[in-house]
């Protein structure tokens, strides 16, 4: 960000005091998974099932919400999967930190294929991945890396992050741009898809701890700020930022997801809750878990549904994203 952009962003920054709204009639449902399995991330699939990573057991699972049944498959010896996303081929693709590889699981026969990182990038601490509009898979490694994989050829490139350790969440915009967030670096960055270079964009709040990112329909980048307890949005079109503090005295904002109606969903570890934010009214709805220590680390969804893993309770939660009439 140059000085002109920085000044424009600072001028546009809004220190908003959020309004608090009582929880509306949003239906919530829980799906228990095996205790000790170590749930982490998930991805709803087009067929109605939900894939999830079981970091504690080195597995990938698939939940059928119709009856609550699920199946699991081992990703290999020493596996410790983190993120999962559905590829253009309909298969789940996993950031498999335990084997320092990207994993693909065939949704039919559950065959596991590993794409290992080059040896010089050992212990990358792989976090999350996303597909761009050309079908290239981009991923982050919290040890200070991000990279890309071309699924058809298996060609992989790994890049060192501009400020070292920290790359965590990653997203693709409707325009086709790929952005990632750096937790330790407290910045977001746009990746040049041709060269792989990352252009760092500094948020106005110092040391805010950008953990995860998600794009809305206007290609604005929403950021969950772990250290500050805020949710912020960056508009690349004009370089502006807006930020809001979550309800409560000391919120800890972990995950962020933007639904098909451009409503923003977050998780707050301090409140033990999933939080809905309406950018139009600037009001929050808080959905506290019915069990302590839910620790929802990631959110995803499909039209009408929000999904997350309660890592602390080893169960999956679904909230309808439109209030019942």
C-alpha positions in Angstrom: 0.0 0.0 0.0 1.5 3.4 -1.0 1.1 6.6 1.0 -1.8 7.9 -0.9 -3.7 4.6 -0.4 -2.8 4.6 3.2 -4.1 8.1 3.8 -7.3 7.3 1.9 -7.8 4.2 3.9 -7.2 6.0 7.2 -9.7 8.7 6.2 -12.3 6.2 5.4 -11.8 4.1 8.6 -14.9 4.0 10.7 -14.7 3.3 14.4 -18.2 1.9 14.7 -19.9 1.2 18.0 -22.0 -1.9 17.1 -25.6 -2.4 17.9 -26.6 -5.7 19.6 -29.6 -7.6 18.5 -31.3 -10.5 20.3 -31.1 -13.9 18.6 -33.8 -14.3 16.0 -35.6 -17.6 15.1 -32.6 -19.1 13.4 -32.8 -22.9 13.6 -29.7 -24.6 15.0 -28.8 -28.3 14.8 -25.9 -30.3 16.2 -24.4 -33.5 14.8 -22.2 -35.4 17.3 -19.0 -37.0 16.0 -16.8 -39.4 17.9 -15.3 -38.0 21.1 -11.5 -37.3 20.8 -11.6 -37.3 17.0 -10.3 -33.7 17.0 -12.6 -31.9 14.5 -11.1 -28.8 12.8 -12.5 -27.6 9.5 -15.3 -28.6 7.1 -16.7 -28.1 3.6 -20.3 -28.6 2.5 -20.4 -30.7 -0.7 -22.8 -30.2 -3.7 -24.5 -33.6 -2.9 -25.7 -32.3 0.5 -23.0 -34.1 2.6 -20.4 -32.3 4.6 -16.7 -33.2 4.6 -14.7 -32.6 7.8 -11.1 -32.9 9.0 -10.4 -34.9 12.1 -7.0 -33.5 13.1 -6.7 -35.5 16.3 -7.0 -38.9 14.4 -5.5 -38.0 11.1 -8.7 -38.6 9.2 -11.1 -37.0 6.8 -14.8 -37.6 7.4 -18.1 -37.2 5.5 -21.4 -36.4 7.3 -24.8 -37.2 5.9 -27.0 -34.5 7.5 -30.2 -36.4 6.6 -29.6 -39.0 9.3 -26.5 -37.9 11.1 -24.4 -40.8 10.0 -20.8 -40.3 9.0 -17.8 -42.2 7.5 -14.1 -41.6 8.0 -10.9 -42.4 6.0 -7.3 -42.3 7.3 -5.1 -39.9 5.4 -2.0 -41.8 6.2 0.6 -42.4 9.0 1.3 -39.2 11.0 -1.6 -37.3 9.3 -2.9 -34.1 10.9 -5.3 -32.4 8.5 -6.3 -28.8 8.9 -8.4 -27.3 6.1 -10.6 -28.8 3.5 -12.3 -27.4 0.4 -14.3 -28.9 -2.5 -12.5 -28.7 -5.8 -13.9 -28.2 -9.3 -13.7 -32.0 -9.6 -16.1 -32.5 -6.7 -13.5 -34.0 -4.5 -12.3 -32.7 -1.1 -8.8 -31.3 -1.1 -7.0 -31.1 2.3 -4.1 -29.2 3.7 -2.4 -32.1 5.4 0.1 -30.7 7.8 1.2 -34.0 9.4 2.6 -35.3 6.1 3.5 -31.8 4.7 1.3 -32.4 1.7 -1.9 -31.5 -0.1 -4.3 -34.4 -0.1 -7.1 -35.3 -2.4 -9.7 -37.9 -1.5 -11.8 -39.5 -4.2 -15.4 -39.1 -3.2 -16.3 -42.4 -4.7 -13.7 -45.0 -3.5 -12.1 -42.7 -0.9 -8.6 -43.2 -2.4 -6.1 -40.8 -0.9 -3.6 -39.0 -3.2 -0.8 -36.9 -1.7 1.0 -34.0 -3.3 4.0 -33.5 -1.1 5.8 -30.1 -0.7 9.4 -30.0 -1.8 11.8 -31.1 0.9 13.3 -27.6 1.4 9.8 -26.5 2.7 9.5 -29.1 5.5 7.2 -28.4 8.4 5.3 -25.7 6.5 2.4 -26.0 9.1 -0.2 -26.1 6.3 -3.4 -24.3 7.1 -6.0 -23.6 4.4 -6.6 -23.8 0.7 -8.8 -22.5 -2.1 -9.2 -22.9 -5.8 -9.0 -20.0 -8.1 -11.2 -19.5 -11.2 -8.7 -21.4 -13.4 -8.7 -24.5 -11.2 -5.4 -23.9 -9.5 -5.2 -24.7 -5.8 -3.7 -22.1 -3.5 -2.7 -22.8 0.1 -1.1 -21.3 3.1 1.5 -22.5 5.6 1.7 -20.8 8.9 5.5 -21.3 9.2 5.8 -18.5 6.6 4.7 -20.0 3.2 2.0 -19.9 0.6 1.8 -21.9 -2.6 0.0 -23.2 -5.6 -0.7 -26.6 -7.0 -1.9 -27.4 -10.5 -4.0 -30.6 -10.0 -3.8 -31.9 -13.5 0.0 -31.9 -13.8 0.9 -32.0 -10.1 3.2 -29.0 -10.5 3.7 -27.2 -7.3 5.3 -23.8 -6.4 5.9 -22.7 -2.8 6.7 -19.1 -2.0 8.1 -17.5 1.2 5.7 -15.0 2.7 6.9 -11.3 2.7 6.9 -11.0 6.5 7.8 -14.6 7.5 5.5 -16.7 9.8 1.8 -16.2 9.9 -0.1 -17.1 6.6 -3.4 -18.6 7.7 -6.8 -18.0 6.0 -7.2 -17.7 2.3 -10.1 -16.7 -0.1 -10.9 -16.2 -3.7 -13.1 -13.3 -4.9 -15.8 -13.3 -7.5 -13.4 -11.4 -9.7 -10.9 -14.3 -9.4 -8.4 -12.6 -7.1 -6.8 -14.7 -4.3 -6.1 -13.1 -0.9 -4.6 -14.6 2.3 -4.4 -13.4 5.9 -1.3 -13.5 8.1 -2.0 -14.0 11.8 1.5 -13.3 13.1 2.1 -10.6 10.5 -1.2 -8.8 11.1 -1.8 -8.1 7.4 -3.7 -9.4 4.3 -2.1 -9.9 0.9 -3.2 -10.2 -2.6 -1.4 -12.8 -4.7 -0.3 -12.1 -8.2 -1.6 -15.3 -9.9 1.0 -15.1 -12.7 4.1 -14.5 -10.7 3.1 -15.7 -7.3 4.2 -12.5 -5.7 2.2 -11.3 -2.7 1.2 -7.6 -2.3 0.8 -6.8 1.4 -2.0 -4.6 2.5 -1.7 -3.2 6.1 -4.9 -2.9 8.1 -5.4 0.4 10.0 -5.6 -1.4 13.4 -2.0 -2.3 14.6 -1.3 -5.9 15.6 -4.9 -6.9 15.0 -4.0 -10.5 14.2 -5.7 -11.3 10.8 -6.6 -14.9 11.1 -9.1 -15.7 8.4 -10.6 -14.0 5.3 -13.6 -14.3 3.1 -14.8 -12.4 0.1 -18.3 -11.0 -0.3 -20.2 -10.7 -3.6 -18.6 -7.3 -4.3 -15.1 -8.8 -3.9 -14.5 -7.0 -0.6 -12.3 -8.8 1.8 -13.7 -9.5 5.3 -11.2 -10.2 8.0 -11.5 -11.9 11.4 -9.1 -10.1 13.8 -8.1 -12.4 16.6 -6.0 -10.0 18.6 -8.3 -7.0 18.4 -11.6 -8.8 18.6 -12.9 -6.9 15.5 -14.3 -7.8 12.2 -13.1 -5.6 9.3 -13.6 -5.2 5.6 -11.2 -4.0 3.0 -12.4 -2.8 -0.4 -9.6 -3.2 -3.0 -11.5 -1.0 -5.4 -10.8 2.2 -3.4 -8.4 1.0 -0.7 -10.8 1.7 2.1 -11.3 -0.1 5.4 -14.1 -0.3 8.0 -14.0 -2.1 11.3 -16.4 -3.1 14.0 -15.8 -4.6 17.5 -17.8 -7.7 18.3 -20.1 -7.5 21.3 -18.7 -8.1 24.8 -15.7 -6.8 26.8 -12.9 -8.9 25.3 -14.0 -10.7 22.1 -11.7 -13.1 20.4 -12.7 -13.3 16.7 -11.5 -16.5 15.1 -13.4 -17.5 11.9 -15.3 -15.5 9.2 -17.7 -16.5 6.5 -19.9 -14.5 4.2 -23.2 -16.1 3.1 -25.1 -15.9 -0.1 -27.0 -12.8 1.2 -23.7 -11.0 2.1 -24.4 -11.5 5.8 -21.1 -12.0 7.7 -20.7 -14.9 10.2 -18.0 -15.0 12.8 -16.9 -17.1 15.8 -16.0 -15.5 19.1 -14.0 -17.8 21.5 -14.6 -15.4 24.4 -18.4 -15.6 24.1 -18.3 -19.3 23.1 -20.6 -18.3 20.2 -21.2 -18.0 16.5 -22.0 -14.4 15.7 -23.9 -13.0 12.7 -23.2 -9.4 11.5 -25.5 -7.5 9.1 -23.3 -4.9 7.3 -26.5 -3.0 6.3 -27.9 -2.5 9.8 -24.5 -2.9 11.6 -26.1 -5.2 14.1 -24.9 -8.4 15.6 -26.8 -11.6 16.5 -25.1 -13.9 19.0 -25.7 -17.7 18.9 -24.0 -19.1 22.0 -23.3 -22.8 22.1 -25.3 -24.9 24.5 -22.1 -26.5 25.7 -18.9 -24.8 27.0 -15.6 -24.6 25.1 -17.2 -25.0 21.6 -14.1 -23.5 19.9 -15.5 -23.2 16.4 -12.3 -22.5 14.3 -13.8 -22.3 10.8 -17.1 -21.6 9.1 -18.4 -22.5 5.6 -21.8 -22.8 4.1 -24.2 -23.1 1.2 -27.4 -21.1 0.4 -29.5 -21.1 3.5 -27.0 -22.9 5.8 -24.0 -22.1 7.9 -21.7 -25.0 9.0 -18.9 -25.2 11.6 -17.0 -27.7 13.7 -17.1 -27.4 17.5 -13.5 -28.6 18.0 -13.9 -28.5 21.8 -17.0 -30.8 21.7 -16.3 -32.9 18.6 -19.6 -32.1 17.0 -20.7 -30.3 13.9 -23.1 -27.4 14.1 -25.5 -26.1 11.4 -27.4 -22.8 11.6 -30.0 -21.7 9.0 -28.9 -18.3 7.6 -32.4 -17.0 7.1 -34.7 -16.5 10.0 -37.9 -18.7 10.1 -41.1 -16.8 9.5 
